[in-house]
Amino acid sequence: MDTHIGVLEGPKPPVLEVGSLPASNCYAISPASSSPASPAEATLGRHIARRLVQIGVTDIFTVPGDFNLTLLDHLIAEPALKNIGCCNELNAGYAADGYARSRGVGACVVTFTVGGLSILNAIAGAYSENLPVICIVGGPNTNDYGTNRILHHTIGLPDFSQELRCFQTVTCYQAVVNNLDDAHEQIDTAISTALKESKPVYISVSCNLAAVPHPTFAREPVPFSLSPKLSNPAGLEAAVQATVELLNKAVKPVLVGGPKLRVAKAGDAFAELANACGYAVAVMPSAKGLVPEHLPRFIGTYWGAVSTAFCAEIIESADAYLFAGPIFNDYSSVGYSLLLKKEKAIIVQPDRVVIANGPAFGCVLMKDFLHALGKRLHKNTTAFENYQRIFVPGGVPTGCKPEEPLRVNVLFKYVQEMISGDTAVIAETGDSWFNCQKLKLPAGCGYEFQMQYGSIGWSVGATLGYAQAAKNKRVISFIGDGSFQVTAQDVSTMLRAGQNPIIFLINNGGYTIEVEIHDGPYNVIKNWNYTALVDAIHNGYGKCWTTKVRYEEELREAIETATGPKEDCLCFIEIIVHKDDTSKELLEWGSRVCAANSPPPNPQ
């Protein structure tokens, strides 16, 4: 499933053929406009707002603070930009992350240092997931720079650079705007860098500048152009040739999609290659949702020892495997236990191809490479035929007896029937990772989770942001009780925004994923009355429906209600399950990750 920048109305960069050059070296983000702005609109704040709208951001996630209030006034004066006020900065950042996953870019606005450092964790997560999030901070008055003044919301030193220094590690560009003369250039550079690098950027705007008219903002901003990255034609041809030589002589080659398909915008090219070559196709766990699962030779999720049934046998027994955009960390490699051999692997990154133990080719864009490769490979369905030969369909979980406590596998049997091309699944860190991996995604069904950073509580804000961006889909979220306790407040914002997600709160009494890695009394949390909490948050404002589910019949009734008469409501369904009702995949994964964490120090 390919992700694109907001409203790309100009011509897209042409797909490179081997050895060819594009006809044009740039493309516009939106149509040109040069109408004069009134003095009230010729301000820095309105300029930023118009720039955000140009790139497809129509909602900003904000928390007010005294340094950003005037900036917020001028941002929300833009008719096409809607303010979504969040309960705290962390959730605002998570929401911008979720929004960027659907829309292609997101934005959030907080206040100086006390807000900036609070949102920092969410921005770090967006950085790890290659998401262009524009983080705007209302900064100190221009007259305070270079003085010996100590400001509130700081750590009590006259040096105002602490926040900037923190953001330098988790953003790809930082702009401190404390002069209107170069503000236009700084804003444009920051936004274009976020889009080109697909990473977050930081923009600090002095609190006394947002409302000041300036000649550089006297007209509607002329849409800027982004020069697309280009493959080196000679390198592209050489990489394709070397890959073809290896794969065409292989007996049972396979394809595996990785999470960097998103940043490379190569999902369509990967699917095109899969259809052309006939290989068995799998995805890494963090790439679920980026590869269509209705491809004719799709065999599931490759996750080493916790792969979907019979997938690992096919991938690890292949004599050649092409990984497109992989990330091999300790989580995705199940404690570095994958049975892969470097000499069999072709690793395709967004702009680099590495051939087994042989050569590496830089300046080769993934989508160009995959597109060209599909025209040169011989069709080979051997690996998929082997999969068909060994595959045994999984059994359907037996139903629960009357008054028998609901089991998680029964829950997900019903969930499978709920999802469609009109839905999107958000999976929180924990056992939901493993249970949601088993879902078979229909064409068009969205799917998101945060595996690289793995910040618990991410899914509440991400649900808010994704639902705000993708109004044509109903978001279905799976959140553990421990994770929900971290970020529960912004269910309030979902109600204010009139959203209708279905939230399954899986209550098993603790941090189950941590239990399976390393247990201790710290993994037990205090139980809340979660439905009563959401009812209190609702407090009569907006449309909300809650229920507790302990038995299968109650689950059936809850789903019928949530997808029927309460379809336009936020539906919060608390699923109460036994604390030891965990997937076998989590048990296996947890033990291997624990082993990877546990080796004693190497001898000195």
C-alpha positions in Angstrom: 0.0 0.0 0.0 1.8 3.1 -1.2 1.8 6.3 0.8 1.9 9.7 -1.0 2.3 13.3 0.0 -1.1 15.0 0.6 -2.4 16.6 -2.5 0.1 16.0 -5.3 -1.7 17.8 -8.0 1.3 18.6 -10.2 2.9 15.9 -12.4 4.7 13.2 -10.5 8.3 12.4 -11.3 8.4 9.9 -14.1 9.3 6.3 -13.4 12.9 5.8 -14.6 13.5 3.2 -17.3 17.0 1.7 -17.2 19.4 4.1 -18.8 16.8 6.9 -19.3 16.5 10.4 -17.9 13.2 12.1 -16.8 11.8 14.8 -19.0 11.5 17.2 -16.0 13.6 17.5 -12.9 11.0 18.9 -10.5 7.3 18.8 -9.6 4.9 21.2 -7.9 3.2 20.4 -4.7 0.1 22.3 -5.6 -1.1 24.7 -8.4 0.5 28.1 -8.6 -1.3 31.0 -6.9 -0.1 34.6 -6.6 -3.1 36.6 -5.5 -2.2 39.5 -3.1 -2.9 39.0 0.6 -4.6 41.6 2.8 -2.4 43.2 5.5 -4.1 41.0 8.1 -3.1 37.9 6.2 0.4 39.0 5.3 1.8 37.6 8.5 4.3 34.8 9.3 1.5 32.8 11.0 -0.7 32.9 7.9 2.2 32.0 5.7 2.9 28.9 7.6 -0.7 28.0 7.6 -0.9 28.3 3.8 2.2 26.3 3.3 0.8 23.5 5.4 -2.4 23.4 3.4 -0.4 23.4 0.2 1.3 20.1 1.2 -2.0 18.4 2.3 -2.1 19.2 6.0 -5.7 20.3 6.8 -5.6 19.5 10.5 -3.0 20.5 13.1 -2.7 18.8 16.5 -2.0 21.4 19.2 -1.6 22.1 22.9 -1.7 25.8 23.8 0.9 27.6 25.8 1.7 31.3 26.3 4.5 31.3 23.7 2.3 29.8 20.9 -1.1 31.5 21.4 -0.7 34.3 18.9 0.7 31.8 16.4 -2.3 29.6 16.9 -4.6 32.6 16.3 -3.0 33.1 12.9 -2.8 29.4 12.0 -6.5 28.8 12.6 -7.5 32.0 10.8 -6.7 29.9 7.6 -10.1 28.6 6.5 -8.7 25.3 5.2 -6.8 24.5 8.4 -8.5 22.9 11.4 -7.2 23.0 15.0 -7.4 19.7 16.9 -6.7 20.6 20.5 -5.1 17.6 22.3 -4.9 16.9 26.1 -1.1 16.7 26.2 1.9 17.2 23.9 2.8 13.5 23.8 -0.6 12.6 22.3 -0.4 15.6 19.9 2.8 14.1 18.6 1.4 10.6 18.3 -1.6 12.1 16.5 0.6 13.8 14.0 2.4 10.5 13.5 -0.9 8.7 12.8 -2.0 11.5 10.5 1.2 11.3 8.5 0.7 7.6 8.0 -2.5 8.2 6.3 -2.1 11.6 4.7 1.7 11.5 3.9 2.6 14.4 6.2 1.4 15.7 9.6 1.9 18.7 11.8 1.8 19.6 15.5 2.2 22.9 17.5 3.3 23.2 21.1 4.9 25.7 23.4 8.6 26.3 24.2 10.6 23.7 26.1 8.0 22.5 28.5 5.8 21.5 25.5 8.7 20.8 23.2 10.4 18.3 25.5 7.1 16.7 26.3 6.4 16.0 22.6 10.0 14.9 22.0 9.3 11.2 22.5 6.6 11.1 19.9 8.8 13.0 17.4 11.6 10.4 18.0 9.1 7.7 17.2 8.1 9.4 14.0 11.8 9.7 13.1 12.3 6.0 13.6 9.3 5.2 11.3 10.4 7.7 8.6 7.4 9.9 8.9 7.4 13.6 7.8 6.0 15.4 10.8 6.4 19.2 11.1 6.8 20.1 14.7 6.2 23.8 15.3 7.1 25.4 18.7 6.2 28.8 19.8 9.5 30.2 21.0 10.8 33.2 23.1 10.3 36.8 22.2 13.0 38.0 19.8 14.2 40.6 22.3 15.1 37.9 24.8 17.7 36.3 22.6 21.3 37.4 23.5 20.3 38.8 26.9 20.9 37.4 30.3 17.2 37.0 31.0 15.9 33.8 32.6 12.5 32.7 31.2 9.8 30.5 32.6 9.3 27.1 30.9 13.0 26.7 30.8 15.5 24.9 33.1 16.5 28.3 34.6 19.4 29.3 32.5 19.6 32.2 30.1 20.7 29.8 27.3 17.6 29.0 25.2 19.2 26.3 23.1 18.4 23.3 25.3 15.2 22.4 23.4 16.9 22.9 20.0 19.8 20.6 21.0 17.4 17.9 22.0 15.5 18.1 18.7 18.7 18.0 16.7 18.9 14.3 17.5 15.4 13.3 16.3 14.7 15.7 13.4 16.4 16.1 10.0 16.3 19.9 10.0 15.8 22.6 12.6 14.8 26.2 11.9 14.8 28.9 14.7 12.8 31.8 13.3 13.6 35.0 15.2 13.9 37.3 12.3 11.2 38.0 9.6 13.7 38.8 6.9 14.8 35.1 6.4 11.6 33.5 7.9 10.2 32.7 4.4 13.4 30.8 3.5 13.7 29.0 6.8 10.0 27.8 6.7 10.2 26.6 3.1 13.5 24.8 3.7 12.2 23.0 6.7 9.0 21.9 5.0 10.7 20.8 1.8 13.3 18.9 3.8 10.7 17.0 5.8 9.1 15.9 2.5 12.3 15.0 0.7 13.8 13.1 3.7 10.5 11.7 5.0 11.6 12.6 8.5 10.4 15.1 11.2 11.6 18.7 11.3 11.6 21.3 14.0 10.5 24.9 13.6 10.7 27.4 16.4 8.8 30.7 15.9 9.4 33.6 18.2 6.2 34.5 20.0 6.2 38.1 18.9 6.7 37.4 15.1 3.6 35.4 14.2 1.2 38.4 13.9 3.6 40.9 12.3 2.9 41.7 8.6 6.0 41.6 6.3 6.5 42.3 2.6 7.7 38.7 2.0 4.2 37.4 2.9 2.3 40.1 0.9 1.2 37.6 -1.7 0.0 34.0 -1.6 3.0 31.8 -1.4 4.1 30.6 -4.8 4.1 26.8 -4.7 7.7 25.5 -4.4 9.0 22.6 -6.3 10.8 19.6 -5.0 13.5 18.1 -7.2 13.0 14.4 -7.1 15.9 12.1 -6.3 17.1 10.3 -9.5 18.8 7.0 -10.0 22.2 6.9 -11.5 21.3 5.2 -14.9 24.6 3.3 -15.1 24.3 2.1 -11.4 20.7 1.1 -12.0 21.5 -1.0 -15.0 24.5 -2.6 -13.2 22.4 -3.4 -10.1 19.6 -4.9 -12.2 22.0 -7.0 -14.2 23.8 -8.4 -11.2 20.4 -9.2 -9.5 19.0 -10.9 -12.6 22.1 -13.1 -12.9 21.6 -14.3 -9.3 17.9 -14.7 -9.3 17.4 -16.2 -12.7 19.7 -19.1 -11.8 18.1 -19.7 -8.4 15.7 -22.7 -8.1 13.3 -21.3 -5.5 13.7 -17.6 -5.0 11.4 -15.5 -2.8 10.4 -11.8 -2.2 10.1 -10.2 1.2 8.7 -6.6 1.7 10.1 -4.5 4.5 9.0 -1.3 6.3 11.1 1.1 4.2 8.8 0.4 1.2 6.8 3.3 2.7 9.6 5.9 2.7 10.7 4.7 -0.8 7.1 5.0 -2.1 7.8 1.7 -3.7 4.7 -0.3 -2.7 3.2 -0.3 -6.2 6.5 -1.3 -7.8 6.9 -4.2 -5.3 3.5 -5.5 -6.1 4.2 -5.1 -9.8 7.4 -7.1 -9.4 5.6 -9.8 -7.4 3.0 -10.3 -10.1 5.6 -10.4 -12.9 8.2 -12.8 -11.3 5.8 -15.4 -9.8 7.9 -15.7 -6.6 6.3 -16.5 -3.2 5.8 -13.1 -1.4 6.0 -12.4 2.3 6.2 -9.3 4.5 8.3 -8.5 7.5 6.1 -7.8 10.5 6.6 -4.0 10.5 5.7 -3.9 6.8 2.2 -5.4 7.2 -0.2 -3.2 5.3 2.4 -2.0 2.9 2.1 -5.0 0.6 -1.3 -6.1 -0.8 -2.2 -9.4 0.9 -4.5 -10.3 -2.0 -1.5 -10.8 -4.3 -1.9 -14.3 -5.8 1.3 -15.7 -4.2 1.2 -14.0 -0.8 2.2 -16.4 1.9 2.1 -14.3 5.1 4.4 -12.6 7.6 8.1 -13.6 7.8 9.1 -13.2 11.5 11.6 -16.0 12.0 10.3 -18.4 14.7 7.0 -16.6 15.1 6.1 -16.3 11.4 2.6 -17.1 10.2 2.2 -20.8 9.5 4.6 -22.3 7.0 6.0 -18.9 5.9 9.4 -19.3 7.6 9.9 -22.7 6.1 9.6 -21.3 2.6 11.7 -18.1 3.2 14.5 -19.8 5.1 14.8 -22.7 2.7 15.0 -20.5 -0.4 18.2 -20.4 -2.3 17.8 -16.7 -3.0 15.8 -14.0 -1.3 15.2 -10.4 -2.2 14.4 -8.1 0.8 12.9 -4.7 -0.2 13.4 -2.1 2.5 14.1 -4.4 5.5 15.0 -3.4 9.1 16.7 -6.2 11.0 16.6 -5.1 14.6 16.3 -7.4 17.7 12.5 -7.3 17.6 12.0 -8.0 13.9 14.8 -10.7 13.9 13.3 -12.3 17.1 16.5 -11.8 19.1 18.7 -12.1 16.1 17.6 -15.7 15.5 16.6 -15.5 11.8 18.0 -18.4 9.7 19.1 -16.3 6.8 22.5 -16.3 4.9 24.1 -13.2 3.6 25.3 -14.9 0.4 21.7 -15.7 -0.6 20.3 -12.2 0.1 19.7 -9.2 -2.1 19.0 -6.2 0.1 17.2 -3.3 -1.6 17.1 -0.1 0.5 15.4 3.2 -0.6 18.5 4.3 -2.6 21.0 1.4 -2.4 21.2 -2.3 -3.6 23.5 -4.9 -2.0 24.0 -8.2 -3.8 24.7 -11.1 -1.5 28.5 -11.2 -0.7 29.1 -9.3 -3.9 28.9 -5.7 -5.1 26.8 -2.8 -3.7 25.2 -0.1 -5.8 24.4 3.4 -4.5 22.2 6.1 -6.0 19.7 3.5 -7.2 16.1 4.3 -6.1 14.1 1.3 -4.9 11.0 1.9 -7.0 13.1 2.3 -10.2 15.1 -0.8 -9.4 12.0 -3.0 -8.7 10.2 -1.7 -11.8 13.2 -2.5 -14.0 13.8 -5.8 -12.4 10.2 -7.0 -13.1 10.9 -6.7 -16.8 14.0 -8.9 -16.7 13.3 -11.8 -14.3 12.2 -15.2 -15.5 8.9 -16.3 -14.0 9.5 -18.9 -11.3 6.7 -20.2 -9.1 8.6 -23.0 -7.5 8.7 -21.6 -3.9 5.0 -20.9 -4.0 4.3 -24.4 -5.2 6.4 -25.7 -2.3 4.3 -23.6 0.0 1.1 -25.0 -1.4 2.4 -28.5 -1.0 3.2 -28.1 2.7 0.4 -25.7 3.7 -2.3 -27.0 6.0 -5.2 -24.6 6.6 -5.4 -23.4 10.2 -8.2 -24.5 12.3 -11.0 -22.2 13.3 -11.0 -21.6 17.1 -13.7 -23.5 18.9 -16.4 -21.3 20.3 -16.6 -20.5 23.9 -19.2 -22.4 26.0 -21.9 -20.4 27.7 -20.4 -18.5 30.6 -16.9 -19.6 29.6 -14.5 -16.6 29.8 -13.8 -15.2 26.3 -10.6 -16.2 24.7 -8.4 -13.8 22.6 -8.3 -16.2 19.6 -12.2 -16.1 19.5 -12.1 -12.3 19.7 -9.9 -12.2 16.6 -12.0 -14.7 14.7 -14.8 -12.1 14.9 -12.4 -9.2 14.1 -11.4 -10.9 10.9 -15.1 -10.7 9.8 -15.3 -7.0 10.7 -12.4 -5.7 8.6 -12.8 -4.5 5.0 -11.5 -2.0 2.6 -13.4 0.7 4.5 -11.5 0.0 7.8 -8.0 0.5 9.1 -6.4 -1.5 11.9 -4.2 0.1 14.6 -2.2 -2.4 16.7 -0.7 -1.3 20.0 2.7 -2.6 21.3 2.0 -5.9 23.0 0.2 -9.1 22.2 -1.9 -7.1 19.8 1.1 -7.1 17.5 1.0 -10.9 17.2 -2.8 -11.3 17.1 -3.2 -8.6 14.5 -0.4 -10.1 12.3 -2.6 -13.1 11.8 -5.4 -11.0 10.3 -5.8 -11.3 6.5 -6.2 -7.8 5.3 -8.8 -7.2 2.5 -7.8 -4.9 -0.4 -7.7 -1.3 0.8 -7.7 -2.1 4.5 -5.2 0.1 6.3 -2.9 -1.3 8.9 -0.4 0.5 11.2 1.7 -0.2 14.2 4.9 1.2 15.6 7.5 -1.6 15.8 10.9 0.1 15.6 10.3 2.5 18.5 7.6 0.4 20.3 6.4 3.2 22.5 3.5 1.9 24.6 0.4 4.2 24.5 1.2 5.3 20.9 -2.0 3.8 19.5 -4.4 6.2 21.3 -2.9 9.3 19.7 -2.3 7.5 16.4 -5.9 6.5 16.3 -6.9 10.1 16.7 -4.6 11.3 14.0 -5.3 8.5 11.5 -9.0 8.8 11.9 -8.8 12.6 11.4 -6.8 12.1 8.2 -8.7 9.1 6.7 -12.3 10.1 7.1 -13.3 7.5 4.5 -12.2 4.6 6.8 -13.4 3.5 10.2 -10.4 2.9 12.5 -10.4 -0.3 14.6 -7.8 -0.1 17.4 -6.5 -2.9 19.7 -5.0 -1.5 22.9 -3.8 -3.3 26.0 -4.9 -2.0 29.4 -1.3 -1.0 30.4 -0.8 1.0 27.2 -4.1 2.7 27.5 -3.3 4.0 31.0 -0.4 6.0 29.4 -2.4 8.0 27.0 -6.1 7.5 27.7 -6.9 11.3 27.9 -7.2 11.8 24.2 -10.3 9.7 23.8 -11.7 13.1 24.8 -10.2 14.7 21.6 -11.7 11.9 19.4 -15.1 12.8 20.8 -14.6 16.6 20.3 -13.6 15.9 16.7 -16.7 13.7 16.1 -14.7 10.6 15.3 -16.2 7.1 15.3 -13.4 4.6 15.9 -14.0 1.2 17.5 -11.5 0.7 20.4 -11.0 -2.8 21.7 -9.4 -2.4 25.1 -7.9 -5.8 25.9 -7.8 -6.0 29.7 -5.5 -8.8 31.0 -4.3 -7.0 34.1 -0.7 -6.0 33.2 2.1 -5.4 30.8 1.9 -8.8 29.2 4.6 -8.2 26.6 7.1 -7.3 29.4 6.0 -10.4 31.4 7.0 -12.6 28.6 10.4 -10.9 28.2 11.2 -10.6 32.0 8.5 -10.9 34.7 8.4 -9.1 37.9 6.0 -7.3 40.3 6.4 -4.1 38.3 4.5 -5.6 35.4 1.3 -5.7 37.4 -0.9 -2.6 37.1 -3.9 -1.4 39.0 -7.1 -2.3 37.3 -9.4 0.6 36.2 -13.0 0.6 35.4 -12.2 1.5 31.8 -15.7 1.8 30.5 -16.7 4.1 33.4 -13.6 6.2 32.7 -14.6 6.6 29.0 -18.1 7.4 30.1 -16.7 10.1 32.4 -14.6 11.5 29.6 -17.7 11.4 27.3 -19.7 13.4 29.9 -22.6 13.9 27.4 -20.5 15.6 24.8 -20.3 13.9 21.4 -21.4 10.4 20.5 -20.0 7.6 22.6 -21.0 4.0 23.4 -19.2 1.7 25.9 -19.6 -1.9 27.0 -17.7 -4.6 28.9 -17.4 -8.1 27.3 -16.6 -11.2 29.2 -18.3 -13.9 27.1 -18.6 -14.7 23.4 -22.3 -13.9 23.2 -21.6 -10.5 24.6 -18.8 -10.0 22.1 -21.2 -10.9 19.2 -23.8 -8.4 20.5 -21.2 -5.7 21.0 -19.8 -6.0 17.4 -23.4 -6.0 16.0 -24.1 -2.8 18.0 -20.9 -1.0 17.1 -21.2 -1.8 13.4 -25.0 -1.2 13.3 -27.0 1.3 15.4 -23.8 2.8 16.9 -21.9 3.1 13.6 -21.6 6.9 14.0 -20.4 6.7 17.6 -17.0 6.2 19.2 -17.4 2.6 20.4 -15.2 1.5 23.4 -15.4 -2.2 24.0 -13.5 -3.5 27.0 -12.5 -7.2 26.5 -11.8 -8.9 29.8 -9.5 -11.9 29.4 -7.3 -14.1 31.6 -3.9 -12.7 32.3 -2.2 -15.8 30.8 -4.3 -15.8 27.7 -1.4 -14.9 25.4 -0.5 -16.0 21.9 2.1 -18.7 21.4 4.0 -16.3 19.2 4.4 -13.8 22.0 5.7 -16.6 24.3 8.3 -17.7 21.7 9.2 -14.1 20.8 9.5 -13.0 24.4 11.8 -15.8 25.4 14.1 -15.1 22.4 14.2 -11.4 23.0 15.0 -12.1 26.7 17.9 -14.3 25.6 19.2 -11.5 23.4 19.0 -9.1 26.3 20.7 -11.4 28.8 24.2 -12.3 27.8 26.8 -11.2 30.4 29.4 -8.6 29.4 32.1 -9.7 27.1 35.4 -10.4 28.9 37.7 -7.4 28.8 
